Amino acid sequence: MLLIKNGRVMDPKTGFDQSADLLVEDGKIVKIGQQLEAAGAQILDAAGLVVAPGLVDIHVHFREPGQTHKEDIHTGSLAAAAGGFTTVVMMANTSPTISTVDILQEVLESAAREKIHVKSVATITENFDGQHLTDFKGLLAAGAAGFSDDGIPLTSSRVVRQAMEEAKKNGTFISLHEEDPGLNGILGFNEQIAKEHFHICGATGVAEYSMIARDVMIAYDTKAHVHIQHLSKAESVKVVEFAQNLGAQVTAEAAPQHFSKTEALLLTKGSNAKMNPPLRLESDRLAVIEGLKSGVISIIATDHAPHHADEKNAADITQAPSGMTGLETSLSLGLTYLVEAGHLTLMQLLEKMTLNPAQLYGFDAGYLAEGGPADLTVFDPQADRLVSEHFVSKAANSPFVGEQLKGQVKYTICGGKIVYQN
């Protein structure tokens, strides 16, 4: 039994926001109230801290199987807990890809050993071939949370349509990485800085928003649900908003890096600031924030993409892999660049990091209620934090190392048990 005392309890589902105590037993919240007492309970004093639902990240790469020198399910789960996350959804671009029931079951067996809730999508197409759909029905029955070829865009509109129809038939949705390779140069570099500083053809904005436009209109026609991953362009936000206004079932996520920084970070942080889609212009950053404010973008997801230091330190930056580790800085970036900056309230930030991602997948998570899951994050929203190069993750490829941010996770509680304490 755990009794959390004196915290600012915040529940995005009901709007509850007041000083209260929580009594937790057998993995559930037993009571929310004032001046609670419980004989023999472990007491956690949360005075001055926020007590919120455990964070939910629907876009992480844990690199297992096949690339565990970068990260594995165990270290990824520890990093998630350190960031305040109690539920995560792994992407399927592993080696081999999560395209079959056997591989999915192997991954989920590993995930089940962790102290947080670790889910996984399966691939849309077999081994990312972009042509042949996987067995959606069989994979869902085996525990797939959803479907995504994240990392590799689907270039065939025919396949996108088939995938949406199959997803709709099976009561699920597909999540898409939108970067048309036919319109792109070298990935990871926004087109402006690529041309002006690196003297290469980079990742264009039109490669993103034109592909989004194609796919949201196919979703409109099929009446299927499509989820757009890591938006980064101002035009992309407008395209999603247009489709939503038409009545299409379109949801979208933004990554913290895209509402926090611009392409200029490449000049100071090098390959650690190289990611897909790339950091864009200040006008794009502000447009992503506006999308979060309006609700066009309903979810914040990290795209946690750990890489080994030797890979990131390639002599030629164009050869370094794209991606950054994100789980341990996500909440702080939201507090710093959205809440502290006056764009979102703390409750709005929590909604986009807990309730909305949980509801997208139908998880029993993202809210606080008597009888509900005791998955919680307890944090100090005002604490000043210097991002260290010492991460719980195997990887430290973050462009935010050395930056002063707001917010510090103090406790992460999953299933009523403290799984992280700072």
N, C-alpha and C positions, 0 to 999 in steps of 0.2 A: 504494500500500500504506500502511495506517495501523495503527500499533501503539499501543493504549491501555494504559497501564501503571498498576499500583498502585491501581486502583479497587476499590470494594466492588461486586462484580458480583452483581446480583440478578435471578433469572429466576422469575417467578410460576408458570410451567408445571411446572418440576421442583422448585422450592423451593431451588434453588442460591443460596447467600448466603455469599460469602467473598471475601477479597482475591484478585484474579487479574488477569491480562493478557488482552487480546483482540487478535488479529491479524485485520485486515480486508483483503480484496483482491477486486477485481472485483465489488463489491456484496454480497459474502457474508462471514460470519464463518468464517475459515479454521481458527482455533485458539483455544481457551480454556484457559489454563494458567498455570503459575507461571514467572516470570523468563524470559519469552519474548524472543527476539532475532530481528531480521529486518533484514538489510543493506539500507540505502537506504530504509527505511520512515520515514514521517513519524511522529514520536513525540508522543503526547498524554499528558501526566502527569495522571492522575486521582486522585492521592493526596488523601484526605480527601473524595472525591466518590463518589456512587452512579452506577454504570453500569447502566442498565436498558433494557428494550425501549422503542423509540419509543412515545410515547403515541398512543392511538387515540381519536378523538372522533367518535361516530356521529351527532352532531346539531349542525350548524352552518348558518348562513345567510350566504352570500357575495354575495347580492343581484344576481347576474349571470345572465340579462340583465335590464335594465330599471330597476334601482335602484342603479346603480353610483356615485352620489354618496355612498351610505352605505358601500359596500364593493364590491370586485370579487374575482374569483377570485385574482388575483395578490396583492393586499394581504392578502386573507384567508389565503392560503397563507403569506405572510411572518409574519403574526401567529401562525399555528399553529406554525410553526417556532420562533418566539421563545418559545412556551409549552411547547416540548418535544414537540410532536405531529409525527409522520411520516405519519399516515394520518387523513383526515377524510372524513365523509360529508355532502354538502350536501343541504339540504332543497329542495323543489321549488316553494316559494311565491314564485317570481320573476314577472317581467312581460315576456313571457307565461310562464305556468306551464310546467313541464317535463312536458307531457302527451302529446307526440308524439315519434316517433323523430327527426324533424328537429331539434327543439329540444334533445333530449337529446344528439344527436351534436355539435351546435354547442357545447354546454356542455362535453362531455367532450374535445373538441378543444382548447378553451381550457385545461382542467384538465391536459391532457397536457404542456403547456409548463412546468408548475411543477416545483420541485425536491423536492416531497413528493408523496405519493400522495393524489390528490383524486378521490373517488368521488361519485356522485350518486344519490339516489332519483328516481323518477318519481312523478307524482301517482296517487292511487287512482282519482279521478274526473276526468273531462274538465274542465279549467279550473276545478277546485274546485267544480263544479256540484252535487256531493253526490248525484248521481242516476245518471250514466252512467259505467260503468267504462272505464278506459283499456285499451289493448291490452297486457295483462300479458306475454303470450308474446313479442310483437314488441319491447317495451321491454327485457325481460330479454336478448333476443338482441343488442340494440343496446348493452348495457352497463349497464343500470340495476342498482344494487346492491339495491334493494328498492322499497317503495311507501309513501308517506305523503302525506296532505293536511295536514300539520302547519301549524297556524295557524288552520285551520277544522275544527271537529269534524264528524264524520259524524252527522247527526241521524236519518237513516233506518236503523232496525234491519234492514230488508230489504236495503239496500245494503251494510251491514256484513257481513251473512251472505253475500251474493253475492261480496263482495270476499275474504272468508276462504276461500270455496270455490274461487275462482279462484286465489288465492295457493297454496293447498294443491295444487291440480292442477298448478301450475307449479313446485313445490318451493321456494317462497319464503314470505314472511310480510308482514304489514302492520303499520305503526307508527301509533299513534293518539294524537292530541291530544284529551284528555278534558275538555271544559267544555261542559255542556249549555246552549246559549244561552237556552232557555226557563226556566231556573232561575237565571239570572245577571242582575246589573245591569250597572254600568259595570266593564269589565274592568281588571285591573291593581291593584285595591285590594281587600285582604282585607275580608270583610264587617264585621268588628268595627271596624277603624279607619275604614272607609268611613262607617259610621254615626256613630261617636262624634266623629270629627275633621272629616271632609269633608262630613258630612251628606248622603250619597248612598247609594244601594243599590249595594253592591259585588259582587265575585265570591264566590259562596257555596261553601262546602265541599261541599254536597250536589250541586252542579252537576258537580263532579269525580267524587266517589266513586259516585254513582248511575250515571253513564255508564260508568265502569269496570266496575261490577257487571254492567250489561247486556252489555258487550262480552266480558268474560272468560267469561260463561256461554254466549254464542254460540260462543266459541272452544272451550269444553268440548263443546258439542253437535256442532260441525262437525269436531272434532279437528284444527283448524287452529292455526297458531302466530300469536299476537298479541303485539306488543311495546307496552307502555304507556310513553308518553313523560312525562318530567318530573313524576313524582308529587310532591305537596306536602302532602297531608293524612294525618293519622294513620289515619283510616278507610280511605283508599285503600290503605295498606300492608296493613291487615288483610284487605281484600277480595282483593287479589292473593294474599296468603298462603292464604286460603281456597280460591281457585281452583287454586292450585298443589297444595295438599293433596288436592284432588279428582282431580288428574291432568291438569288442563288445561295446554296448552302456552302458558304465559304467562311472559314476561320483562318486566322493568321497569328503568327508569333514573331516577336522581335528578340534578338539577343542583346544582353547588356552592353556589349562592346559597341553595337551600332547606335545606341542612344547616348553613349558616353564619349566617344572619340571620333576623330576624323583621320583621313589618309595621311595627314602630317605625322602621325605617330610612327609611321614606317621610318622616318628620318632619324628618330632618336632610339627606337626600340628594335629596329631591323626586323629579322624574320619572326620574332615573337609577335609582331603586329601584322603578320601576313596571314590572311584567313580567307575563306570562301563562304559567302560573298565578301569582298574586301571592305575595309573601312572606307567610307565615302566622303562627301563634302559636308560642310557645316549645314548647308540647306537641307541635305538629306537627313542628317542627324536630327534636326529640328522637326522635320516632317514625320519621322518615326515617332518622336515624342508626341506630336499632335495626334498621330494615329492611336497611340496608347491612351491619350486623354479622351479622345472621342469614342473609343471602344471599337474602332475598326480593327485594331490589333488588340486582341483580348488576352493574350498570353505572353509572358516573359519566359524564355527558355534559353539555357546557357550555350548549347552546342559545344559542351565540354569535349575538347579534342586534344588530349595529351599526346605529346611527341617526345622522343628521347632527345637530350641535349645535343648529341652528336649529329643527329639528323637536322635539327634546327640550325646548327652552327656550320652549315655547308658554306664553302668558300664562295660559291655563286648563289646569291640569295634567290635567284629564280628557280634554283633546284631544291631549295628547302621546302619541306611539306607545309601546307597551310593548316591553320588551326591554333587554338589556344586553350589552355586549361582554364575552366571557368566556374566550377562549382563552389570554390572557396572564396570567391570575390563577388558573386552575383548579388547577394543581398546588400552588401556594402555599396556596390555600384548603383543599385536602385535607390538606396537611401541618399546617396551623395548627389547623383545627377538627375533624379526625379523628385524626391521628397524635399531634400534640402534646397534644391533649386526652385522649388515652388510649382512644379508642373503637376504632381500628383499628391494626394493626401496619403498618409501612411496606410489607411484602410484600402485605398485604391491600389496601391502597390501590392499589398498582401493579397487582394482579390486576384490579381494577375499572376501571382506566384503560388497560389494555393487553390482557391475554389475553382477558378476557370479552367486550369489545366486538368484538375481532377474530374470536373464535369465533362470535359471533352471526351475523356476515355471511360467515363462511368465508374471511376474509382470511388470507393467509400473513404474519402479523404478530403482535406481542404476546408474543414469546418470544425467548430467546437460545439458540442451539445451533450447533455446528459444522456448516457447510453451510447454515445458515439465513440469512435476510436481515439485512444489516448496517444495520438501522434502530434507532437508539439515541438515548436521551437521557441526558446526563451532567449531574448537578445536585448542588448542595450543600443537603442537607436542613436544615441548621442555620443557614444564613445568614439574617440579618435583612434584610428588604426593605421599604422604604417604597414603596407603590404610587404611581407618578407619573402625572400626566395625559398624559404623552407616551407614547402607545402606537404600536406598529408598525402596527396596524390603522388604517384611515382614521378610525375612530370612537374616541371617548374616553368613551362613555356607560356608565361603570362607577361603581356606588355604593361601590366599594372604594378609590377614589382618596383618598390621604391616610392610609390604614390601614397599620399595621405588620404584616407577615405573615412567615411562615417560608418559607424555600426560595428558591433561585435557580437557574434553568437556566443552565448554563455552555456547553454544546455540544448541538446537535441534529445528528445524523448520519443521512442518508437515502441508501440505496443505496451506503453506504460513503463518502459525501462529506459534509464538514461544511457544513451549510446554514444554521447559525446559530451564532454565537460571541459570548459576552458577556465 
